[in-house]
């Protein structure tokens, strides 16, 4: 009998080791893309050292600089953001974040559901596939019940995507083991540079036009989009956390502008915390002719202005607990110095382009 029990225990241990190994290998061989690293920086932070988790699409990570917010307002923040991130993933991301960070506030970007609805209305909607926005979210997360639940609830199975493959990433990404270069393998073994904190700003200037947001009842911010916002707030309440919806400043097309206004009306009716930065462009000091690298994303100059305004707003309106010990403070100061050097380089390039554009004008 004792022999049988020992064999059963040994088998269970072996299976557990095998499951862990398979999960780790699947995570290791995920695609080599910055969007699939959106959780990596958070995972590297010491537990319970982050005040604010900023969740969303490029409309979040192109506008927010954690290092600058820390230097100016003395609170820590982390970006859990990836291109075209589906707002339906936010509740699962909240749960995942709280596994390691007892944040004071979730900041959730809300331009994405407007953009997604506009694409559907314009007939440009394409089902998310293995290289799309769903993949960016799912592959950046380590295996957990939150990831499994998110895949189960959001993924639409088709001939190219099955939930089983997403639940076991090694099934999906094992071919990368044959294509990764030595440099890629070394980089993946080393992991992300903790001191970079997922900053993705550019110096490129693309002259932009500040277009108005105009109402048009022929377009509808759909019930399912409203429900997605409701679910985010319900999840925050369930977790006992505060959530602030944020819309970063951009130049909308006709459809997006109309949907954006309808979303604003709904959020106001519901009484949710919301900051539409499009209404504060002058206070922020944005210049659409110099502060954008395309019509919907800021460059380094614009990001610095938005970060300064939003960071001050957060500090004035939300309580932030002191979270860092001496060594963690030293880490943030080191990270800020590294970023300041990089920001100076980007701003010099931005100034050069600005001068060249002025001469052409």
C-alpha positions as CSV (number, residue, x, y, z in Angstrom):
1,X,0.0,0.0,0.0
2,X,2.8,2.4,0.9
3,X,4.5,1.7,-2.5
4,X,1.2,2.5,-4.3
5,X,0.9,5.8,-2.4
6,X,4.5,6.7,-3.1
7,X,3.9,6.0,-6.8
8,X,0.8,8.1,-6.9
9,X,2.6,11.0,-5.1
10,X,5.5,10.7,-7.5
11,X,3.1,10.7,-10.5
12,X,1.3,13.8,-9.2
13,X,4.6,15.6,-8.6
14,X,5.8,14.7,-12.1
15,X,2.6,15.9,-13.7
16,X,2.9,19.2,-11.8
17,X,6.5,19.7,-12.9
18,X,5.5,18.9,-16.5
19,X,2.6,21.4,-16.4
20,X,4.9,24.1,-15.1
21,X,7.6,23.3,-17.6
22,X,5.1,23.4,-20.5
23,X,3.6,26.7,-19.4
24,X,7.0,28.3,-18.9
25,X,8.2,27.1,-22.4
26,X,5.0,28.5,-24.0
27,X,5.6,31.8,-22.3
28,X,9.3,31.8,-23.3
29,X,8.6,31.1,-27.0
30,X,5.8,33.7,-27.4
31,X,6.3,36.2,-30.3
32,X,9.1,38.7,-30.0
33,X,7.0,41.9,-29.9
34,X,6.9,44.8,-27.4
35,X,3.1,44.4,-27.2
36,X,3.5,40.9,-25.8
37,X,5.7,42.3,-23.1
38,X,3.1,44.6,-21.5
39,X,2.9,42.5,-18.3
40,X,6.7,41.8,-18.1
41,X,7.5,45.1,-16.5
42,X,4.8,44.7,-13.9
43,X,5.9,41.2,-13.1
44,X,9.4,42.5,-12.5
45,X,8.3,45.2,-10.0
46,X,8.5,44.4,-6.3
47,X,5.2,43.4,-4.9
48,X,2.9,46.2,-3.7
49,X,5.0,49.1,-5.0
50,X,2.7,50.5,-7.7
51,X,0.1,53.1,-6.9
52,X,-1.6,53.4,-10.3
53,X,-2.2,50.7,-12.9
54,X,-2.8,52.3,-16.4
55,X,-4.7,49.9,-18.6
56,X,-5.5,50.3,-22.3
57,X,-4.4,50.5,-25.8
58,X,-1.8,52.7,-27.6
59,X,-4.1,55.6,-26.5
60,X,-2.7,54.9,-23.1
61,X,1.0,54.0,-23.6
62,X,1.7,56.7,-26.1
63,X,0.5,59.4,-23.8
64,X,1.7,58.3,-20.3
65,X,5.2,58.3,-18.9
66,X,5.5,56.6,-15.5
67,X,8.9,58.1,-14.7
68,X,7.8,61.6,-15.3
69,X,4.7,61.2,-13.1
70,X,7.0,59.9,-10.4
71,X,9.4,62.8,-10.6
72,X,6.7,65.4,-10.7
73,X,4.0,64.0,-8.4
74,X,5.8,61.3,-6.4
75,X,3.6,58.4,-7.1
76,X,4.4,55.2,-8.9
77,X,2.5,53.8,-11.9
78,X,2.7,51.0,-14.4
79,X,1.5,50.5,-17.9
80,X,-0.4,47.4,-18.7
81,X,-1.2,48.4,-22.2
82,X,-1.0,46.9,-25.7
83,X,-2.0,47.9,-29.2
84,X,-5.8,47.9,-29.7
85,X,-6.3,46.3,-26.3
86,X,-9.9,45.0,-26.0
87,X,-11.7,46.8,-23.1
88,X,-13.5,43.4,-22.4
89,X,-10.1,42.2,-21.1
90,X,-9.9,44.9,-18.5
91,X,-11.7,43.0,-15.6
92,X,-9.3,40.0,-16.0
93,X,-6.3,42.4,-16.2
94,X,-7.4,44.0,-12.9
95,X,-7.5,40.6,-11.2
96,X,-4.1,39.7,-12.6
97,X,-2.6,43.0,-11.5
98,X,-3.8,42.6,-8.0
99,X,-2.0,39.3,-7.7
100,X,1.2,41.3,-7.1
101,X,0.2,44.9,-6.7
102,X,-2.3,46.3,-4.2
103,X,-2.8,49.4,-6.4
104,X,-4.7,52.5,-5.2
105,X,-6.3,53.2,-8.5
106,X,-7.0,51.7,-12.0
107,X,-6.8,54.2,-14.9
108,X,-8.7,52.7,-17.8
109,X,-8.4,54.2,-21.3
110,X,-11.8,54.3,-23.2
111,X,-10.9,55.4,-26.7
112,X,-10.5,51.8,-27.8
113,X,-14.2,50.8,-27.6
114,X,-15.1,53.9,-29.6
115,X,-12.4,53.1,-32.2
116,X,-13.6,49.4,-32.4
117,X,-17.2,50.4,-32.9
118,X,-16.3,52.9,-35.6
119,X,-14.3,50.3,-37.5
120,X,-17.4,48.0,-37.4
121,X,-19.7,50.8,-38.6
122,X,-17.2,51.6,-41.4
123,X,-17.0,48.0,-42.4
124,X,-13.4,47.7,-41.5
125,X,-13.8,45.2,-38.6
126,X,-11.6,42.2,-38.9
127,X,-11.8,39.2,-36.5
128,X,-8.9,39.3,-34.1
129,X,-6.4,36.5,-35.0
130,X,-3.2,35.2,-33.6
131,X,-1.3,38.4,-34.6
132,X,-4.1,40.7,-33.5
133,X,-4.9,42.6,-30.3
134,X,-6.2,39.6,-28.4
135,X,-2.9,37.9,-28.8
136,X,-1.0,40.9,-27.4
137,X,-3.0,40.7,-24.2
138,X,-3.1,36.9,-23.8
139,X,0.5,36.3,-24.6
140,X,1.8,39.0,-22.2
141,X,0.1,37.2,-19.3
142,X,1.7,34.3,-17.4
143,X,-0.6,31.3,-17.0
144,X,-3.2,31.9,-14.3
145,X,-6.9,31.4,-13.7
146,X,-7.4,35.0,-14.8
147,X,-5.8,34.3,-18.2
148,X,-7.8,31.1,-18.6
149,X,-11.1,32.8,-17.8
150,X,-10.3,35.7,-20.2
151,X,-9.6,33.3,-23.1
152,X,-12.7,31.3,-22.3
153,X,-14.9,34.4,-22.2
154,X,-13.5,36.6,-25.1
155,X,-11.8,34.3,-27.7
156,X,-13.9,33.4,-30.6
157,X,-12.7,30.0,-31.9
158,X,-12.2,29.5,-35.7
159,X,-10.0,27.4,-37.9
160,X,-6.9,29.3,-36.9
161,X,-7.6,29.7,-33.2
162,X,-8.7,27.2,-30.6
163,X,-9.1,27.8,-26.9
164,X,-6.9,24.8,-26.1
165,X,-4.0,26.3,-28.0
166,X,-4.4,29.6,-26.2
167,X,-4.7,27.8,-22.8
168,X,-1.4,25.9,-23.6
169,X,0.8,28.5,-25.4
170,X,3.4,25.9,-26.2
171,X,0.9,24.4,-28.7
172,X,0.6,27.7,-30.4
173,X,4.1,29.0,-30.4
174,X,6.3,25.9,-30.4
175,X,7.5,26.7,-34.0
176,X,9.3,29.7,-32.6
177,X,11.8,27.4,-31.0
178,X,13.1,26.7,-34.5
179,X,13.1,30.3,-35.7
180,X,14.4,32.3,-32.7
181,X,17.9,33.6,-33.3
182,X,20.6,33.2,-30.6
183,X,20.3,36.9,-29.8
184,X,16.5,36.6,-29.4
185,X,17.0,33.6,-27.0
186,X,19.5,35.5,-25.0
187,X,17.3,38.5,-24.8
188,X,14.3,36.4,-23.7
189,X,16.4,34.7,-21.1
190,X,17.5,38.1,-19.8
191,X,14.0,39.5,-19.9
192,X,12.9,43.1,-20.2
193,X,15.1,45.8,-18.7
194,X,13.3,46.7,-15.5
195,X,14.7,50.3,-15.7
196,X,12.9,50.9,-19.0
197,X,9.3,50.6,-17.5
198,X,7.7,50.1,-20.9
199,X,8.1,53.6,-22.2
200,X,7.1,53.9,-25.9
201,X,7.5,57.5,-27.0
202,X,8.6,58.8,-30.4
203,X,10.1,62.1,-31.5
204,X,8.5,62.1,-35.0
205,X,6.4,65.2,-35.8
206,X,3.4,64.8,-38.1
207,X,1.4,68.0,-38.4
208,X,-2.1,67.3,-37.2
209,X,-5.4,69.1,-37.2
210,X,-7.5,69.5,-34.1
211,X,-10.9,68.3,-35.5
212,X,-14.2,68.9,-33.6
213,X,-16.3,66.3,-32.0
214,X,-19.7,66.6,-33.6
215,X,-22.9,64.8,-32.6
216,X,-24.6,62.5,-35.2
217,X,-27.5,60.3,-34.1
218,X,-27.2,58.0,-37.1
219,X,-24.3,56.3,-35.3
220,X,-24.7,54.4,-32.0
221,X,-22.4,53.7,-29.2
222,X,-23.9,50.2,-28.8
223,X,-25.4,48.6,-25.7
224,X,-22.6,46.0,-25.6
225,X,-20.0,48.8,-25.4
226,X,-21.9,50.4,-22.5
227,X,-22.1,47.0,-20.8
228,X,-18.3,46.6,-21.2
229,X,-17.8,49.9,-19.3
230,X,-20.4,48.8,-16.6
231,X,-18.5,45.5,-16.1
232,X,-15.2,47.3,-15.5
233,X,-16.8,49.5,-12.8
234,X,-18.6,46.4,-11.3
235,X,-15.3,44.6,-11.1
236,X,-13.5,47.5,-9.5
237,X,-16.3,47.7,-6.9
238,X,-16.0,44.0,-6.3
239,X,-12.3,44.4,-5.7
240,X,-12.8,47.4,-3.5
241,X,-10.7,49.6,-5.8
242,X,-11.2,52.9,-7.5
243,X,-11.3,53.2,-11.3
244,X,-11.0,56.3,-13.4
245,X,-12.0,56.2,-17.1
246,X,-9.7,58.4,-19.3
247,X,-9.9,59.5,-22.9
248,X,-6.6,60.9,-24.2
249,X,-6.7,63.8,-26.7
250,X,-6.9,62.9,-30.4
251,X,-8.3,64.1,-33.7
252,X,-11.4,62.1,-34.4
253,X,-13.1,61.2,-37.7
254,X,-16.8,61.8,-38.2
255,X,-17.9,58.5,-36.8
256,X,-15.5,58.3,-33.9
257,X,-16.4,61.9,-32.9
258,X,-20.1,61.1,-32.7
259,X,-19.6,57.8,-30.8
260,X,-17.2,59.5,-28.4
261,X,-19.8,62.1,-27.5
262,X,-22.4,59.4,-26.9
263,X,-20.0,57.5,-24.7
264,X,-19.3,60.7,-22.7
265,X,-23.1,61.1,-22.2
266,X,-23.5,57.5,-21.0
267,X,-20.5,57.7,-18.5
268,X,-21.9,61.0,-17.1
269,X,-25.4,59.5,-16.7
270,X,-23.9,56.5,-14.8
271,X,-21.9,58.8,-12.6
272,X,-18.6,57.0,-13.2
273,X,-15.3,58.8,-12.6
274,X,-14.2,60.1,-16.0
275,X,-11.7,62.5,-17.4
276,X,-12.0,63.4,-21.1
277,X,-8.8,65.1,-21.8
278,X,-10.1,66.2,-25.2
279,X,-12.0,68.9,-23.2
280,X,-8.7,70.3,-21.7
281,X,-6.4,70.6,-24.7
282,X,-5.7,74.3,-24.0
283,X,-5.0,73.7,-20.4
284,X,-2.7,70.8,-21.3
285,X,-1.0,73.1,-23.8
286,X,-1.1,70.7,-26.7
287,X,-0.2,71.9,-30.2
288,X,-1.6,69.6,-32.8
289,X,0.8,70.9,-35.4
290,X,3.9,69.8,-33.4
291,X,2.9,67.4,-30.6
292,X,1.7,64.4,-32.6
293,X,3.3,61.7,-34.7
294,X,0.0,60.8,-36.3
295,X,-3.6,61.9,-36.0
296,X,-4.3,59.9,-32.8
297,X,-1.0,59.5,-30.9
298,X,1.3,62.1,-29.3
299,X,5.0,62.2,-29.8
300,X,7.4,62.8,-26.9
301,X,6.5,66.5,-26.6
302,X,2.8,65.8,-26.4
303,X,3.2,62.8,-24.1
304,X,5.1,65.0,-21.6
305,X,2.3,67.6,-21.6
306,X,-0.4,65.0,-21.2
307,X,1.5,63.1,-18.4
308,X,2.1,66.4,-16.5
309,X,-1.6,67.3,-16.6
310,X,-3.0,63.8,-15.8
311,X,-0.4,63.1,-13.1
312,X,-1.3,66.3,-11.3
313,X,-5.0,65.5,-11.6
314,X,-4.5,62.0,-10.2
315,X,-2.4,63.4,-7.3
316,X,-5.0,66.0,-6.4
317,X,-8.1,63.7,-6.7
318,X,-7.0,60.3,-5.4
319,X,-5.2,59.1,-2.2
320,X,-1.8,57.5,-2.9
321,X,-0.2,55.4,-0.2
322,X,3.5,55.6,0.4
323,X,4.7,52.3,-0.9
324,X,8.5,52.4,-1.5
325,X,11.3,51.4,0.9
326,X,14.8,52.9,0.6
327,X,16.0,50.4,-2.0
328,X,12.8,50.7,-4.1
329,X,13.1,54.4,-4.0
330,X,16.6,54.1,-5.3
331,X,15.3,51.9,-8.1
332,X,12.7,54.5,-9.2
333,X,15.3,57.3,-9.0
334,X,17.7,55.3,-11.2
335,X,14.9,54.5,-13.6
336,X,14.0,58.2,-13.8
337,X,17.6,59.2,-14.5
338,X,17.8,56.7,-17.3
339,X,14.6,58.0,-18.8
340,X,15.6,61.6,-18.4
341,X,18.6,61.0,-20.6
342,X,16.5,59.2,-23.2
343,X,13.8,61.9,-23.1
344,X,16.5,64.6,-23.7
345,X,17.6,62.8,-26.8
346,X,14.1,62.5,-28.1
347,X,13.3,66.1,-27.4
348,X,16.5,67.3,-29.2
349,X,15.4,65.3,-32.3
350,X,11.9,66.8,-31.9
351,X,13.3,70.3,-31.7
352,X,15.3,69.7,-34.8
353,X,12.3,68.5,-36.7
354,X,10.2,71.4,-35.4
355,X,12.9,73.9,-36.7
356,X,13.1,72.2,-40.1
357,X,9.3,72.2,-40.4
358,X,9.2,75.9,-39.5
359,X,11.8,76.7,-42.2
360,X,9.7,74.8,-44.8
361,X,6.5,76.6,-43.7
